[in-house]
Amino acid sequence: MNKSKWIWLASKCGIASKELPRLIEKLGDIEKIYSADYDQYLETGVSERLCEDLCDKSLTYATQILNYCHSARVGIMCYDDERYPMSLRALADPPAVLYYKGNLPDLNKRLCISMVGTRYMSEYGMRAAYKISYEVASSGAVVISGMALGIDGISSAAAIAAGGSTVAVYGCGIDKVYPPEHLNLSKIIQKNGAIMTEFAPGTPPKKGNFPIRNRIISGLSQGAVIVDADNRSGALITANTARLQGKDIYAVPGNIDSETASGTNALIRDGAQAVLCGYDVISNYAYLYKDSIDIQRLRMAENHSDINLSLIKQMQIAVKAGGRRENNEKRTPAELGVAESKRASKGRAGGDEKPMKKTADSPKPQKSDVAEKTEIHGAGNVAPKTSVGDNSMKIVESLSEKQRRIFDELPLDKAVTVDYFTALGFPMGEVMSTLTILEIKGLISSLPGALYVRK
């Protein structure tokens, strides 16, 4: 019953309300807030208009939201929930309710680092974001992003490739996906973390929602890393919000002649810490999170944190060409010129794999899938839905040589952990990225306890 009243309160106060904390401070718990009258509301110092709105005690709308969330397996975390992030309670305009799907990490015990940047990223920015996010996630920190085109999507993908956890904060309802190009990524994130929003289900992705959303991204994080941001990038809003919240600001330096580095270079000039690798960030917090941060694992990850282009392709990460363009044309990572960079890095230890040749289309969903390629099981867990037989053989044939070697080592009759493969001599980063690809392709399934088994 409390959840319905918190949803009621959120709908009355509106998003990013600075009057919400007054009500909580003056009246106490949600039951007292709900049962108060006009004069009691007025005594808290909130506006007369809000006092009038709060006198409408109907829970019809809240009940509709609750029913939807129950049927769609959407988690609801209210302000008084013990899991509610304490860092958000410290905001001047905290959300009354958070909606989420997936496996939500303990945001009160884990180090959280936000990774944001421009949608119009450069190849340099793409590689830097992947490297830093991969190393940050390898350490045990949670990578927070907005799942936007460009740097955000790359950062989430890198965290997943590292076997880490990531949370994407939406600027719309939990039932929407924005940008729509990242539908597949949103499903993958739910298996390796969660998607989250303060916007009620049904809220469309309006332009004005995203600057408001940014305070949650920075609010959840102890530090914010800005990668590839020009002077007009929305990532600078997150950086400014983080600064006002007293968070640490990090920025990846770039060429002074680069448009996409103008914003990040300015941040460094104005006091942000320049960051060249994940250690530059994590080393500042390791002593505070001794139980969850593993510096040794981060150092090991540095040997294989180069961008995995095959994984980016499989996750269907969408980007925009570096520099703002009038036609707003979207590009794939390959179209950013990664082929040239791959030639330059050929022969380097931990370099990228050769791009996979397309030999088979992805399995077509069944009619019952309603145009979805995945099926939801349990509280937000996403299990790939794949055909079997000849089509599976074609998928296996499409694997790269490294991926095929790891797949061939999977036992036919038991589930194994990542340690099973590292004991065979495979690098951890290569194992984690390959297992993710195999699961995306529907060749294996992940089980509780970080176990993997052939389908």
N, C-alpha and C positions, 0 to 999 in steps of 0.2 A: 504493500500500500504506500510505503514511503516513496518508492520510485515514481509512482504516478504523481505524487505531490511535488516532487522535485522537478519533474517534467512540466507540471503546471506552473511552478515558480519560474522556470527558465523561459517559458512562453510568455509570461507576463513581463518579466524584466527585459527580455530581449538579449541578443548576443553582445558579449563584451560590456556588460552593465557594471558601472561603478556603484550602483545603488544596491546591488546584491550583497556585497560585504556588510553594508550598514544594517540590512535586515537581519543577517546572520549574527552580527555582533550584538545588536540591541535586543533581538527577540529569542535568540538561541536556536533551538532545533527546529526542524521542518514542521513538526506538529504545531508548535506555537506560532510559527509564521503563517501557516495555513488557517489557523483558527482565529487569528487576530482580527480586529475590526478597523474601521477607517481611522479612528483617532489614534489607535495604537500604531498603525502604519505611519501616520503623520509625525508622531513623536520620534520616529527613527531618523527623520530628516530627509526622507525620500520625497520625490515630487508628488504633487496632488494628483497628477494624472495617473501615476503608478498606484497611488493609494486607491483610486477608483477602480483600476483594473484588477487589483488584488482582492477587491470585494466580490468579484465574480468567482465563486467557488466551484464552478463546474469542472468536473474532471473528464468530460467526454473526450476532448482532444487528447489528453494524456493517456486515456485508456486505449484510444485508437493506436497511438504510438507504441504503447506497451504490447498490444496484441500483434502489431507488425513485427516488432523486435523478437517476440517469442517465436513467431512462425518462421522468421528469416534467420534465426539463430544469431541475433545481434546482442552483444553484451551491453549492459548499461551500468555505468559507474557514476554514482552521484557524489556530491560534494562531501557528504558525511561518510562515504565508504572508506574503510581502512586502506583500500588499495589506491584510492585517489592520490595522485602525485602531490606530495607536500609542496613541491616547488611551484605548482600552479595555485595553491592556496595563498601563496605569498604575493600573487599578482593583485594589482589594484582593480582588475576586472576579470576575475576568475570565472571559468565556465561552471554553471550549476550542474550540468550533466555532460558526460562524455559517452559517446556511442563507439563501439569497437567490434571488430571481427578478427578472428585469428587467435594466435597464442600470445597473449599480452605478457611481456616480461615484467618483472617487479621493478617498476620505475622508481621506487623509493630506495632500493638497495643497489641498483646498477648505475654505473657511470653512463651518462647519455651525452653524446656529442652530435650536434646537428651539422649536416653537410648540405650546403645550398649553393646555388650559382645560377648563371644565366641559362636560358633555353637555347640561346644562340652560341653554343660553346665552340671553342676552337679544338683542334685535335690535341694540342698541348693540354688544354684544360680537361678534356675527357680523360686523358691518360693520368693526369695528376689526381683528379677526383677518384678514379678507380684505385690507384695505388694507395692513397691516404685512407680512403674508406675501408679498403681491404685490410690494411694493417690495423686500423682502429678497431674494426670488428673482430679481428683475430685476437686482440688483446683481451676481449671479453666485454668491451663497451658496446652499448646499443647505439646504432646509427639512426638518427632522426632526420627525416626529410619531408618534402611535400609531394613527392612522386611526380613532379612536373617534368616536362620534356627537358632534355639536356642533362645538366649536372646532377639534378635530383635523382633522375632515373638511373643514371650510371652509378651513383653512390649507393643506391639501394641494391642494385645488381651486384656490386662488388662486395657488399656486406654479406649477401647471401652466398656468393661464391666462396667467401672465407669461412663459411659455416657459422657465421655470427647471427646476430639478431638485429632487426630493423623495424622501425615504426614509421608509417607514412601518415601524415596529418592532412586530412582533406579540407577543402574550402567549400564543401557541399555536403548533402546528406549522405549517409553511409550506403544508401541504395543507389547512388550515382557513382560513376567512375569518370574522373576528369584528371588529365585528358583521356578521351576514350581510346586513344592509341595504346594506353597502358592498362587495358583490361587484363591482359595476360599477366603482366607484372603485378597487378594488384592481387591476383589469385596466388601467385608465388609468394608474395610478401606475407600473406596470411598463414602460410605454412612455416615461415621463418621469423615470425613476429606478428605484427598486427597493423591494420588500418584503423584510423581513429578520427573522430570529428566531434565538434560540439554542436554542429548544425543538425537539426532534427531531420529524420527521414523525410524525403520529398523535397528538400531544399535544393534548388538548382545551383549550378556553379556560376554564380554571378561574379562579375569582375570585382566588385567591392568586397566580396567575401575573403579574398586571398590576403590582402594586407592585414585583415583582422585575424585570419588563421595563423599568420606568421608569429604572432605573440605566443601561440601555443608551441610552435616549433622551438623557438628560443627558450620559452619558459620551461620546457621539459629538460633542457640541456644545461650542462655545466659550462660548456663552451660551444661556440659556433664557428665552423670553418667555412670561409667564403672562397669559392673557386670560380675563376672566370666570370667576372661581373663588370660590365661597363657602367658608366655613370648614371644610366637610366634603369639598371637592372632592379627587379623586385627583390633580389637577394640583399641589396643594400638596406631595404626596409627591415628585413630580418636582422641584419647587423646592427642597425640603429636601435631596434627594439631590444635586442640582446644587451646592448650597451646600457640602455635605460634600466634594464632589469638587473644590472650589475654582473652580467655574465662575461666570461672571457671571450675575446674576439681574436680569431686567427684568420690569416689570409694567405693565399698562395701567390707569391710574386710572379710577375710576368714581364714580357718585353715592354719597355716604356712607349714603344710605338704601336703596341697592340690595342685595338679598340676594346677587346673583351677583357683586357687586364687593367683598363684605366680605373675602374672602381676599386679593384682589389689593391692596386698599387697605392691609391689614395688612402685606403684604410691603413695600410702599413705606415705610410707617411704620417698619419694622424694618431699612431700609437698602437695599432693592432700588431700582434706578434706574427712575424713571417714564419710560415710552416713549409717544410720541404718533405716531410715524411710523417707517418703516424706517430713515431716516437716523440716528435716535437710537441705533440698534443698530449699524449697519454702520460708522458713522464711527469707532467704537472699534477697528476691526480692519483698516481699509483699508490702513494702512501695513504691516501684516504680510502681506497677501495682494495685493500690487501686481499680480501676474500674473493674478489671477482675479477681482478685485473692480473693478467699473466704477461709480464714484460718479456720473459723468455720466449713465449709463443709468438709474441709480436715480432721479436728479432728474427725468429725463424721465418715468419711470413714475409719479411723483407726480401727473401731470396726468390719468391715466386708471386710477387704482387703486381707484375706487369699485366696490362689489360688482356683479358681473355675475350677475343673478338667472337669466337664461336659461341660463347655463352651469351654475350650481348645480343647476338643475332637470334639465338634460340629464345631468349626472354622477350624478344620483340621490343627492345628499347627504342623509343622514338626521340629524335633530336632535331634541331634546326641548325642550318649552316652558320658558321661563325660570322658574326657581324649582322646587323639588322638589315633586312631586305624588304623592299616594297611589296613583293609578292608573297612574303611570309612563308616561303616554300619549306616544307619539311624534308629532311634528309636522313638517310640511314648512316650509322657510324662508318660504313665502308665509303660512303660518298664524301666524307670529310677528309679523305686523303690518307686513310690508314694504310693503304697498300704501300705508299711511299715510305711511311714510317716503319712499316714492317720490314721492308728491304734494308733499311738503315740498321735495324736491330737484329738482322739475321745472324745467327751464330752466337748471339749473346745468351748466357745462361739464363734460363727462366723466360726466354723470349716467347712471343705469341706463336700459337699453332697456325698452320696453314688453314685458310678458310675452307670450310667443308663444301664439297660439291653437292649440289642438290640432285639426289638420285631418287627421292621418294617424297611425295607430299605427306603432310601430317595426316594422321588418321581422321576420317570424317566422323563427326559426332552422330549419334543415333538420333532419331526423331524425338525421342523422349527427352533429349538433352536441351531442347528448346534453344537451339543455336548456341549453346554453351559448349565449350570443349572440356569443362571440368564439372565435377559433381561434388556438392558440399556434403560432408559427413561430420556429424558431431558439431561442437561449438566452433564453427568457423574453419574447421580443417578442410583442406581442399585435396581431393585425390584425383589425379589425372585419369581420364577415361580413354582407353586405347583398345583398338581392335586386335585380334590375335591372328595367328596363321601366317599366310604369305606376306601380308603387309608388315608384320613385325620383322620378318626376315629382311625386307627391304630397308626398314629403319636401321637394323643392325649394320647392314652394308653401307649405310650413309655415315657411320661413325668414322672419326679420324683414327689414325693408327694408335695414338695414345689412349683414346677413349675405348677402342676395341680391346686393348690389352687389359684395361681395368675391368671391363665388362666380362671378359673371358675368365677372369679370376674369381668372379662371384660364384660361390657354391650353388648347386642346384637344389640342395635339400635343407638349407638352414640360412638364418639371417645373421649378418655380421656387422661389426662396427667399422668406423674409419680406421681404427687401430689395426684391424686385420690387414688393410692394404699398406699402411705405412710400415708394418713389420715385413712386408714383402719388398720394401725398398722404394715404393712410390712416394713422391713428395706430397705432403699434406694438402697444399693448395691445389695441386693437380687432381688429387682424389676428390676433394670437396666439389670443385667445379665440374668434374666429370660425373659424379653422382647426381648433381643437380640436373645436368643435361640428360642423363639417362632417365631420371624421373620425369622430366618434362616430356621426353619422347615416349613415356609410358612403358619403358622396358623393365623398370624396377619400382618398388614401393618402399616408402619409409615407414617405419613402425615406431611406437613409443620406445624410449630408451636409446634413441639415435641409432636404430638398427635399420639395415637395408636388406631387401630380399628380392630375388627375381620374381617376375610375374609369371 
